[in-house]
């Protein structure tokens, strides 16, 4: 048996920061369950300087830089946070690490990766504390996050880059000019107030389209959708009847604080309004596009997941749904109903990535798209 030290580190470019007299700051401390945290602020992070750079989009016919490892990244100051723990390896694995065996290294790095989800939360906690108590600029720009082995003859790291969205080849036909002209000409007859309200809704859809992180995209998509749903404080019939009954009982009673109780009931009525699920169901029923019932069921599911994420802090939402596929389906739903609310049509652009709505006569082609 041998004790090996593995961990995960996150490196930030501490933007605009410097340490007095050009010195380094090094801090270490114990975490629960025997883990150790180390923090470094200065120009020479102990685990080395590394930045992973990639383009956000892969464009057909154009060379795409999927992943560029920049070991010459320049900055006056870095923040490095690492968390390590000791792993009791069997004799074969430990000997392989000492002998620089690639298979042994990959096996131990895989063990570190299996702990990465917990480690990421711990590093998030430390990063948040540093950003909140010291300054957010220390943790604004993340350069790399990677697992590593610090025991053995030399440090060994493993890392993966960010995602690149592969775009479609789009051919814009000259006939699209007349359609574009019609859309622009129609704006003359829409009030500026209506246009600006529509722009505020589209702002969040545009932000969601650009977002690469699937969890953030999932949350952003709800904002424009909620904005188009009618909001009211109409009290459901059963609750209205109960409140009327209570009001009658109060008036018939000999209580000295009748007026106060009646005012309280009036305030209580304002607390009851349609839930978000009910508001969407009403909107979808009124729009009555083919398949709206399935949209209602899907929305309830996604709203529950959003609530888990936002209100319960359930960051591991991807363990409960295939987040990329589900976000794509939510995106399709949001686009269609925004189209209904703002453009009076649920027609949307065709894409091979759009979820199939075979039941409603829509099944995307996998061939190049024409506009």
N, C-alpha and C positions, 0 to 999 in steps of 0.2 A: 504493500500500500504506500501511496505517496500523496502529499498534500500539494495541490495545485491552486494557484490564485487566478481567478477569472473575474471579469467584470464588464461594465459598459461605461463608456465615457461620452460626454457631449461637449463639443467645442463651439464657443461663440466668438465672433468678432465683437469685442467690447467697444462699440462705436463711440468715437470721441473721448474715450477714457484713457487715463494714464495713471501711473502710480508715482507718488512723490519720490524724488531723487532717483527715479529709474529703477527702484528696487522691485523685488517680487513679493507677492503675498501668497503664502502657502498655509492652508488650514486643513486639519483632518479631525475626524471624530467618529465615534461608533454609532451605528444605527441598530434598530432592533434585529434580533436573530443573528447576531454576529457579523453583520455587514459593516463595511467601513466606507465612509465618504471622504473624498479629498477634493479640495477646491484650490484652484490656482488662478491668480490674476497677475498678468505681466506679459512680456513679449515672447517668452520661450516656454510654451506649455510642455510639461514633462512627457506626454505621450505623442509629442510631435505636432507639427502644423500640417493640416490637411483640409482641403475644401473640395466638396463634390459639387460639380457644376454640370447642369444639363439644360437643354432647351425645353421650354414648356410644351411646344407642339411639334409633332412630326408632320411635315407637309409633303404630300405626294410629289415626286419628281425633284425634290430638293434634299440635299444631304443633311442629315440630322445628327447633331451631337448628342447622342443618348446619354453618355456619361463621360465627364472629363474629370480626372483626378488632378487637382492642382496642389502640389506640394510646395510651390513657391509663393503661396498666397501671402500678401504683405499687409501687415497691420501693426500699429504701435502697441496694441494691447489686446490680449485674449482672456477669456474666462473659460477655464476647463473644469468640468465637474465629472468626477468618476466615482463609481460605486463598485466595490469588489467584495467577493466572499471566497472562502476557502472550500475547495472541493476535494473530498477524499477519493482519489482515483485508484483503480486497481494497478497492480504492478506492471502489467503490460502497457497500459495507457501511459503511466507515469514514465516508464523507461522510454517509450516512444517520444514523449515530449522532450526528454533530456537529449535524445538522439536526433532531434529536429525532424522527426518523421512526419511527413505531410498528412498522412492518414490520421495519426494520433492528434495532430493539431486541429484538423477539421472536426474530429469527434468531440474534442473538448470545447471548441468554439460553438458547436451545436448545443452542447449542454448550457453554455452561457446564453445562447439565443433563447432557449426554453425558459429562461428567467427574465428575458428582456422586457416583457410586459410589466412585471412588477418593478423592475429597475427604472423603466421609463416614468412610471408614476412617482417614484421616489425622487428622480431627477427633476420632474416637473415641480414637485413640492419645493425642492431646494431652489430651483430657478425662480419660482414664484416669490419665495421669501426674499431672495436677493433683489429681484426686480422691484418688489414692493417697499422694502426697507432701505435699500441703497439707491438704485436707480434702474429704471426699465431699459436704459440704453445698454446696460451690461448683457441683457438677454434678448435683444431685438433680432439679431442676425445669427441664426444657427448655421454653422459651416458643415458639421458632420456629426453623426452619432454612430458609434460602432462598438461591437463587443471585442474583447481582447483577452489575451493570456499574458499575465505579467511574471509568472514563474517560468522556470526553464532558462536555457542559455541566453535567450533574447526575447523581447516582447513580440507578440504576434497579434495582428488585428484582422478583422473581417468586417466589411461594410457593404452596404447596398445603396444605390442612388435613388433619387426620387422618381416619380412616375412621369411619363411623357404621353400626352394624348395624341394618338394617331388620327390625323384629320382625313377627310374624304376629298377625292378629286371632284371639284364642282365646276361645271361648265355653265357660264351665264349666257343664255341665248339672247340674241339681239331683240327678240320679240318681248323680252322682259321690260324693255324700255317703256312701252305703252302702259303696262301694269304699274310700274313705278310712278309714271306721270299721273295716273289716276289717284294713287294713294297720296301723293304730295298735293295734288289739286284739291282733294277733299279736306285738307287741313284748314283751308281758308274759311270753311263754314263751321269750324269748331271753335268754341270760345277759348281764350288763352288760359282761363282758370281750369277748364276741363283738360287742356293739353298738359298743363303743369302737374295736375293730379295724376294723369296717366304717366307722365315722365317719372314721377316719384315711385310709381309702381314698377315701371320698367327698369328703374335704377337697380332695384334688388334682383330682378331677373337677370340683368346684365352681369351683376356681381356674382350671382350663382353660376352663370355660364362660364365665367373666367376662373372660378375657384377650382383648384386641383385637388385639394383635400376633400375626400368624399364625405366625411362627417360634417365639415363646415358647409359644404354644398347642400347636404341634406337639410340642415337647419335654415340656410339662407332661402331655400325654395319656399318655405312656409310663409315668409314675410310678404311677398307680393300676393300670394294666394289669400292670406288672411285679409289683406287690404281690400280685395274686391268683394269679400263676402258681406252681405248686409248685416248690420248690427242693430239690435233692438233690445229693449228691456221688457218685452211682453212676458207676462207671467203665465206659465202653463196653467191650463184650466183646473187641474186637481189642486194645485197650490193656491190658485186664486180663490177657489171655493173654501178651502181651509182657512185662508186669511179672512174671508168674509164672515165665516162662522165664529172665528175668534173675536172679530170686531163686534159682532152682535152680542157675544157673551160678555165682553167688557162693558158695553153700553148698558146691558141689563144688570150688571153687578153693582154692588154698593162700594166698590173700591174707591178710595180717596184720590188715587192717582190715575183716574180714567184717561184724562187728556194726555198724560205722559205715555201711557200704554198704547193709546191709539196712534200717537205720533211715531212710536217705536214700530208699530205694524206698518205704517206708511214707508218708513225707512227700510224695513225688511223687504217690502215689495221690490225695491230698487236693486236688491241683491240677486234677484232671480232674473235671468235672461237666458236666451238660447245658448246652449253649449256650442263650441266650435264645430263639433261633429254634426249637431243639428243644423247649424247655419249652412254648412257645406251641403248637407243632404237636401235642404230646401232649395238651395241654389242649383244643385245638379238636377233635381226633379223638375224645376221650372225650365231649365235649359233643355232637358230631355234629349240629349244626344244619344245615339245608339250605344248601349253598354253603360249607361250612367249608374245603374245599380251596382255594377262591379266597381265603378269609380268610388262610390260611397263606401263600400266594404274596404277597399284599398286605403282610402283616406283615414278611416278609423284606425286601421293598423299602423299607418305611418304617424298619425297624431300621437298614438300611444308610445311609439318608439321615440318620437321627438320629446315627449314629456319625460320619459325615462332619462334621456340624455340631458335635457336642459334643467329640469327641476330636481331630479334625483342624482344628477352628476354621474350618470352611467356612461362613462367614456368607452366602455367595451361593447358598444352597441353592435359592432361588427361581428361579435360572437353570437348574436341573436338573429342576425339576418345577413344575407349576402349583400353587403352595403353597396357595392358598385351597381349591381343589377337593380336593387331596390331604388337607389337614387335615380337611376335612369327611368324607371317606371314612374316615380314621383315627378320627375322633370317633365315627362310626357303629359301627365295629368295637369300639372300646373300650367304648362304652355297652352293646353287646349282651353282651360277655363279662363285664363287671362285673355285669350283670343275672343272668347264669348263675351266677356265683360267689357273689353275695350274696343274690339274690332267687329263685334257682332257675328263672329264665325269661329267654329272650332277647327277650321283648316289650319294646318301647320306645315312647316317645311318637311320634305321627305328625307329620311336618313336610314341607312342600313342598321344604325345603332338604336333606332326607335323601337320600343317594344311592339310586338305584333298585336294588333287588335283584329284578329281574324273574324271574331264573332260580329264585328261591326263593319266588315268589308274592307279592312285595312291590313295589308301585309307588306312590309317594306321590301323593296328590291335590293339585292346585294350588288347591283351593277352601279357604275358611276352615275351620280345624280346630275340632272339637268334642271336649271331654273328657267 
